[in-house]
Amino acid sequence: MARVLASLILAVACLGACQPDASRVKVRAAASSTPGARSSAGPAAATAATLQRPPGDVRALAGLVEIDARYAADSAAGRVISNNGSGVVAIGAAGAGLAAGSNVISNNGSGIISDHAAGALPVRGVGFELLQATPPPLVGVTAPAAGMALRAYDLTTAASLSLGVDAAGKPVYEVLSDGAGKFQVFVPAGASTNVLLTATAPGSQDPRLGYTAIATSGTAGIDEDTALASDLIRRGYGRTMLLLFNTGVPDDEALKAETPEDRPKIQAGAKRLRDRVAAIGGKTWPLAKQQDVAQRIADIIMARYDRKRDLCDGSTESTFDAYARVMHAERLAVTSKMQELVGQGQDPLAFFAGRSYITRANAGRDVPYQIKKPADWVFVVGDFYITHGDLTNTQSLVGLFEAFSDLEVPSDTLPTYVAAYHGDQHAARRILYLDPDNGALPAINAVLDAAAAAP
C-alpha cells in the first residue's frame, strides 16, 4: 500500500504542473457524465441503397462498433439477437433487419456542433430498441452493435464528410453498422489526417449511447475504451487551449520534458498566440464562447495528432494506446464491482453516489455525475480528478487514491495515465509551436477571425 501511495504522490505532483491555474480558468461542468455524440440529424436512414466506393482518391475506414450491451438493454427494454452464434446488439428496426449484413445509408449531411469541450450532434426522433430472446447480459458486458449510425467529421474544418456514394452516385453522409456490428466507409483523401468518427443509436438522446473516436485510415473500430481515450484527449486539449484566453506561456515545470532548444520556441510561440487572442478581444468573450473556440482549436490539433507515433513520456508506447489500455483496466475493475453489487442485490447507482470521492466530485455541479455503466466511473475519474483545473495536487491525490483503492485498480494504472497525459501535451506543443509547416496556425487564425467577427 505504501508503494502504491508513493507512486500516486509522484504521479499527481507531475500532473499538477500541467493543470490550468484554478484562479484563472473555470471549466463549465459537462451536462452528462459521459459526453459523446448524440444521434445525428436528418431523416431516418434509408434501407434501399448499399454504400459504394466513390470514384477518385479516398481513404477507407473499417472496423467494428461494440457497445455496453447490458446498459443498452436496460435503457431500451429490448433484446439481444444471435448472429452466427454470437450475441449482437440490434439497434431499432433497421438494426434488427441487418442480420444479413447489409449496410444502410442516408444522404443527409450536417456540420459538427461543439458542446463546450464535448462533441455533440443534434437529435432526431427514431425508435430505438434491443432484440433479445435470452436473459440480458451481465453488467458491463460489451457486444457488437448492428444499426448504429456512423458519421465522420473533418477535425480541421468541422465539416461533415461523405462516406461513399449510393447506387445513383449521390454522396452518402450516414451509414449504419451491419448485422455483425461492422462498417466500412470511404472518406475523401483530402480530409484532415485524423477524422472524428461518431456512432450513435438513432433517435436516442442518451449520451451514453453515443460514441466518438479518432480515426486515420485502415482499422477504425469504436468501443467503450477507444471512445473514452479519444474523448479524454479531446477534452484535455480543449481545457488546455482555454489557457490562451488567460496565459499563453507554459510554466517551467511543464516544459522540463522539452529539450533546451525547444523551450524558447514553445514559449515564444505560445506568447504570440496569446497576444493574437488578446488583440481580437478574446479575453473578454463570455466563457461559453471561449470554450467553443478553445475546443475548435483543440480539434485542429487533434487533426494532426499522430495516434501511433506520439509517445508517452519516457516510453515507446503511443499515448493513445496507453490511454485505451488504462481505460480498459479501470473499466474491468468497475465491471467486476458492479457485477458483485448486482449479485448481492444492491443498486450500483446508489452505491457509487454515496462514495466520498463521487460526492466530492458532485459538489457544486448542476447535474451530478451518475455511474450507470462502468465507463461512467472511468469518465468521472478522468474528468474530475485528472484534468479538472480547480483541484490542488492534494485534493487530486486524495480522490484518486480513494477511487483506485476502492475498486482495486492495478497500481501501475495511474503512472501510465500520467505518462500518457504528459506525452499528449508534448504532442500539442509540437503541433502548435515546433512544426510550422503542418497548417495548424493558419487554421487556428481562421477560427479566431471568425469568432471575432461573430456577435
DAUR-V249303 format. One record per residue. N is the residue number from 1. RES is the residue in one letter. PSI is psi in radians with two decimals (999 if undefined). BURIAL is # if it has 9 or more other ideal C-beta (glycine too) atoms within 8 Angstrom, else .. D_CENTER is the distance of its C-alpha to the mean C-alpha in whole Angstrom. Layout:
N&RES&PSI&BURIAL&D_CENTER, N&RES&PSI&BURIAL&D_CENTER
//
This chain:
1&M&-0.71&.&32, 2&A&-0.67&.&33, 3&R&-0.71&.&32, 4&V&-0.76&#&28, 5&L&-0.72&#&29, 6&A&-0.73&.&30, 7&S&-0.63&#&27, 8&L&-0.72&#&25, 9&I&-0.81&#&27, 10&L&-0.77&#&26, 11&A&-0.81&#&23, 12&V&-0.62&#&22, 13&A&-0.73&#&25, 14&C&-0.71&#&23, 15&L&-0.66&#&20, 16&G&-0.50&#&22, 17&A&-0.42&#&23, 18&C&-0.04&#&20, 19&Q&2.57&#&19, 20&P&2.66&#&20, 21&D&2.10&#&23, 22&A&-0.44&#&23, 23&S&-0.27&.&26, 24&R&-0.49&.&25, 25&V&2.13&#&21, 26&K&2.14&.&21, 27&V&2.21&#&17, 28&R&2.31&.&17, 29&A&2.41&.&16, 30&A&2.67&#&13, 31&A&-0.36&.&15, 32&S&2.85&#&13, 33&S&-0.24&#&12, 34&T&1.43&#&9, 35&P&2.53&#&7, 36&G&-3.05&#&6, 37&A&2.37&#&9, 38&R&-3.10&#&12, 39&S&2.55&#&15, 40&S&2.84&#&17, 41&A&2.87&.&20, 42&G&3.10&#&23, 43&P&2.95&.&26, 44&A&2.48&.&25, 45&A&2.40&#&25, 46&A&2.76&#&28, 47&T&0.11&.&29, 48&A&-0.28&.&32, 49&A&2.69&#&31, 50&T&2.40&.&29, 51&L&2.40&#&27, 52&Q&2.66&.&28, 53&R&2.25&.&28, 54&P&2.81&#&29, 55&P&2.80&.&31, 56&G&-2.99&.&31, 57&D&2.12&.&28, 58&V&2.89&#&25, 59&R&2.19&#&22, 60&A&2.38&#&21, 61&L&2.22&#&18, 62&A&2.57&#&19, 63&G&-2.80&#&17, 64&L&2.40&#&17, 65&V&2.12&#&15, 66&E&2.22&#&15, 67&I&2.98&#&14, 68&D&1.79&#&16, 69&A&-0.68&#&19, 70&R&-0.75&#&21, 71&Y&-0.76&#&19, 72&A&-0.72&#&19, 73&A&-0.78&#&23, 74&D&-0.66&.&23, 75&S&-0.65&#&21, 76&A&-0.09&#&23, 77&A&0.78&.&26, 78&G&-2.63&#&27, 79&R&2.88&#&27, 80&V&2.40&#&26, 81&I&2.83&#&28, 82&S&2.27&#&29, 83&N&1.84&#&29, 84&N&0.68&.&31, 85&G&-0.04&.&31, 86&S&2.66&.&28, 87&G&2.38&#&26, 88&V&2.33&#&23, 89&V&2.10&#&22, 90&A&2.11&#&23, 91&I&1.91&#&22, 92&G&-3.09&#&24, 93&A&-0.65&.&28, 94&A&-0.74&#&26, 95&G&-0.69&#&24, 96&A&-0.53&#&27, 97&G&0.03&.&29, 98&L&0.26&#&27, 99&A&-0.46&#&29, 100&A&-0.21&.&31, 101&G&0.23&.&28, 102&S&2.50&.&28, 103&N&2.60&#&25, 104&V&2.44&#&25, 105&I&2.84&#&24, 106&S&2.53&#&24, 107&N&-0.03&#&25, 108&N&2.26&#&24, 109&G&2.69&.&22, 110&S&2.80&#&20, 111&G&2.75&.&18, 112&I&2.61&#&14, 113&I&2.22&.&14, 114&S&2.48&#&13, 115&D&0.93&#&12, 116&H&1.18&#&13, 117&A&0.26&#&10, 118&A&1.90&#&8, 119&G&2.42&#&8, 120&A&2.71&#&11, 121&L&2.69&#&14, 122&P&2.86&.&17, 123&V&2.44&#&18, 124&R&2.71&#&21, 125&G&1.73&.&24, 126&V&2.56&#&24, 127&G&2.55&.&25, 128&F&2.25&#&23, 129&E&2.89&#&24, 130&L&2.33&#&24, 131&L&2.20&#&28, 132&Q&2.23&#&29, 133&A&-0.17&.&32, 134&T&2.99&.&32, 135&P&2.63&.&31, 136&P&2.67&.&27, 137&P&2.88&#&25, 138&L&2.76&.&25, 139&V&2.30&#&22, 140&G&-0.12&#&19, 141&V&2.33&#&20, 142&T&2.76&#&18, 143&A&2.71&#&19, 144&P&2.59&#&19, 145&A&2.07&#&19, 146&A&2.47&#&21, 147&G&0.19&#&21, 148&M&2.37&#&17, 149&A&2.10&#&17, 150&L&2.39&#&15, 151&R&2.89&#&15, 152&A&2.53&#&14, 153&Y&2.44&#&14, 154&D&2.15&#&15, 155&L&-0.36&#&13, 156&T&-0.77&#&16, 157&T&-0.25&.&18, 158&A&0.22&#&15, 159&A&2.53&.&18, 160&S&2.35&#&18, 161&L&2.48&#&19, 162&S&2.55&#&21, 163&L&0.08&#&21, 164&G&-2.82&#&25, 165&V&2.79&#&28, 166&D&-3.00&#&30, 167&A&-0.43&.&33, 168&A&0.05&.&35, 169&G&0.21&.&32, 170&K&2.41&.&30, 171&P&2.50&#&27, 172&V&2.36&#&24, 173&Y&-0.15&#&21, 174&E&2.36&#&20, 175&V&2.39&#&20, 176&L&2.45&#&20, 177&S&2.57&#&20, 178&D&-2.97&#&23, 179&G&-0.29&#&25, 180&A&0.12&#&24, 181&G&0.11&#&20, 182&K&2.83&#&20, 183&F&2.75&#&20, 184&Q&2.22&#&21, 185&V&2.91&#&20, 186&F&1.79&#&22, 187&V&2.68&#&20, 188&P&2.47&#&23, 189&A&-0.47&.&23, 190&G&0.03&.&23, 191&A&2.94&#&20, 192&S&2.63&#&17, 193&T&-0.85&.&17, 194&N&2.44&#&13, 195&V&2.81&#&12, 196&L&1.99&#&9, 197&L&2.39&#&10, 198&T&2.50&#&10, 199&A&2.13&#&12, 200&T&2.69&#&13, 201&A&1.94&#&16, 202&P&2.23&#&19, 203&G&-0.25&#&20, 204&S&2.39&#&18, 205&Q&0.13&.&17, 206&D&2.00&.&15, 207&P&-0.34&#&12, 208&R&-0.20&#&12, 209&L&0.33&#&13, 210&G&2.37&#&10, 211&Y&2.52&#&7, 212&T&2.59&#&5, 213&A&2.54&#&6, 214&I&2.31&#&8, 215&A&2.53&#&12, 216&T&-1.21&#&15, 217&S&2.88&.&18, 218&G&-2.29&.&19, 219&T&2.27&.&17, 220&A&0.95&#&14, 221&G&2.71&#&13, 222&I&2.13&#&11, 223&D&-3.07&#&11, 224&E&-0.75&#&10, 225&D&-0.78&#&9, 226&T&-0.58&#&8, 227&A&-0.74&#&5, 228&L&-0.77&#&5, 229&A&-0.79&#&6, 230&S&-0.77&#&4, 231&D&-0.70&#&2, 232&L&-0.78&#&5, 233&I&-0.77&#&7, 234&R&-0.83&#&6, 235&R&-0.68&#&7, 236&G&-0.77&#&10, 237&Y&-0.68&#&11, 238&G&-0.75&#&11, 239&R&-0.66&#&13, 240&T&-0.69&#&15, 241&M&-0.31&#&16, 242&L&-0.42&#&18, 243&L&-0.42&#&20, 244&L&-0.44&#&22, 245&F&0.02&#&23, 246&N&-0.92&#&25, 247&T&2.41&.&26, 248&G&0.04&#&25, 249&V&1.98&.&26, 250&P&2.52&.&25, 251&D&2.85&.&27, 252&D&-0.65&.&29, 253&E&-0.72&.&27, 254&A&-0.42&#&24, 255&L&0.00&#&26, 256&K&-0.54&.&28, 257&A&-0.21&.&26, 258&E&2.75&#&27, 259&T&2.71&.&30, 260&P&-0.57&.&33, 261&E&-0.58&.&33, 262&D&-0.45&#&29, 263&R&-0.87&#&29, 264&P&-0.54&.&32, 265&K&-0.74&#&30, 266&I&-0.79&#&26, 267&Q&-0.73&#&28, 268&A&-0.74&#&30, 269&G&-0.70&#&27, 270&A&-0.67&#&25, 271&K&-0.72&#&29, 272&R&-0.74&#&29, 273&L&-0.67&#&26, 274&R&-0.74&#&26, 275&D&-0.62&#&30, 276&R&-0.77&#&28, 277&V&-0.75&#&26, 278&A&-0.67&#&29, 279&A&-0.50&.&32, 280&I&0.17&#&30, 281&G&0.28&.&30, 282&G&-0.50&#&26, 283&K&-0.32&.&27, 284&T&0.00&.&29, 285&W&2.68&#&26, 286&P&2.64&.&25, 287&L&-0.70&.&22, 288&A&-0.71&.&20, 289&K&-0.71&#&21, 290&Q&-0.73&#&20, 291&Q&-0.74&#&16, 292&D&-0.84&#&16, 293&V&-0.70&#&18, 294&A&-0.70&#&16, 295&Q&-0.60&#&12, 296&R&-0.74&#&14, 297&I&-0.72&#&16, 298&A&-0.70&#&12, 299&D&-0.56&#&11, 300&I&-0.68&#&15, 301&I&-0.79&#&14, 302&M&-0.57&#&11, 303&A&-0.43&#&14, 304&R&-0.01&#&16, 305&Y&2.35&#&14, 306&D&1.84&.&16, 307&R&-0.43&#&14, 308&K&-0.48&.&17, 309&R&-0.22&.&19, 310&D&1.97&#&17, 311&L&2.74&#&18, 312&C&2.69&#&18, 313&D&2.11&#&21, 314&G&0.43&.&24, 315&S&2.84&#&23, 316&T&0.09&.&23, 317&E&2.41&.&20, 318&S&2.61&#&17, 319&T&-0.67&#&14, 320&F&-0.81&#&11, 321&D&-0.66&#&14, 322&A&-0.79&#&15, 323&Y&-0.82&#&11, 324&A&-0.66&#&11, 325&R&-0.71&#&15, 326&V&-0.77&#&14, 327&M&-0.71&#&12, 328&H&-0.77&#&14, 329&A&-0.75&#&17, 330&E&-0.78&#&16, 331&R&-0.65&#&15, 332&L&-0.70&#&19, 333&A&-0.72&#&20, 334&V&-0.70&#&19, 335&T&-0.79&#&20, 336&S&-0.75&#&23, 337&K&-0.75&#&24, 338&M&-0.67&#&23, 339&Q&-0.67&#&25, 340&E&-0.78&.&28, 341&L&-0.78&#&28, 342&V&-0.70&#&28, 343&G&-0.47&.&31, 344&Q&0.06&.&33, 345&G&0.30&.&32, 346&Q&2.72&.&30, 347&D&1.98&.&27, 348&P&-0.63&#&24, 349&L&-0.81&#&23, 350&A&-0.67&.&26, 351&F&-0.89&#&26, 352&F&-0.56&#&23, 353&A&-0.48&#&23, 354&G&-0.06&.&27, 355&R&2.41&#&25, 356&S&-0.62&.&26, 357&Y&-0.39&#&23, 358&I&-0.71&#&21, 359&T&-0.63&#&24, 360&R&-0.70&#&23, 361&A&-0.54&#&20, 362&N&-0.24&#&21, 363&A&2.16&.&24, 364&G&-0.05&.&24, 365&R&2.41&#&21, 366&D&-0.70&.&22, 367&V&1.99&.&20, 368&P&2.64&.&20, 369&Y&2.45&#&17, 370&Q&2.35&.&18, 371&I&1.60&#&17, 372&K&-0.30&#&18, 373&K&2.80&#&16, 374&P&-0.66&#&15, 375&A&-0.45&#&12, 376&D&-0.75&#&12, 377&W&-0.76&#&15, 378&V&-0.73&#&12, 379&F&-0.78&#&10, 380&V&-0.80&#&13, 381&V&-0.80&#&14, 382&G&-0.70&#&11, 383&D&-0.74&#&11, 384&F&-0.81&#&15, 385&Y&-0.20&#&17, 386&I&-0.92&#&15, 387&T&-0.08&#&13, 388&H&2.37&#&16, 389&G&-0.11&#&18, 390&D&0.04&.&21, 391&L&2.54&#&22, 392&T&2.91&.&25, 393&N&-0.70&#&25, 394&T&-0.77&.&27, 395&Q&-0.73&#&25, 396&S&-0.77&#&22, 397&L&-0.84&#&24, 398&V&-0.84&#&25, 399&G&-0.77&#&22, 400&L&-0.76&#&21, 401&F&-0.76&#&24, 402&E&-0.83&#&25, 403&A&-0.85&#&21, 404&F&-0.64&#&22, 405&S&-0.65&.&25, 406&D&-0.69&.&25, 407&L&0.14&#&23, 408&E&0.79&.&25, 409&V&2.40&#&21, 410&P&2.45&.&23, 411&S&-0.36&#&24, 412&D&0.01&.&23, 413&T&-0.84&#&19, 414&L&-0.79&#&19, 415&P&-0.65&#&21, 416&T&-0.73&#&18, 417&Y&-0.87&#&15, 418&V&-0.69&#&17, 419&A&-0.67&#&19, 420&A&-0.71&#&15, 421&Y&-0.84&#&14, 422&H&-0.63&#&18, 423&G&-0.75&#&17, 424&D&-0.43&#&14, 425&Q&-0.67&#&16, 426&H&-0.71&#&19, 427&A&-0.73&#&17, 428&A&-0.73&#&16, 429&R&-0.65&#&20, 430&R&-0.84&#&21, 431&I&-0.71&#&20, 432&L&-0.70&#&21, 433&Y&-0.27&#&24, 434&L&-0.10&#&25, 435&D&1.36&.&25, 436&P&-0.24&.&27, 437&D&0.14&.&27, 438&N&-0.06&.&23, 439&G&0.07&.&23, 440&A&-0.81&#&21, 441&L&-0.75&#&23, 442&P&-0.67&.&25, 443&A&-0.70&#&22, 444&I&-0.74&#&21, 445&N&-0.63&#&25, 446&A&-0.70&.&24, 447&V&-0.77&#&22, 448&L&-0.72&#&24, 449&D&-0.77&#&27, 450&A&-0.69&.&25, 451&A&-0.69&#&24, 452&A&-0.57&#&28, 453&A&-0.33&.&29, 454&A&2.66&.&28, 455&P&999&.&29
//
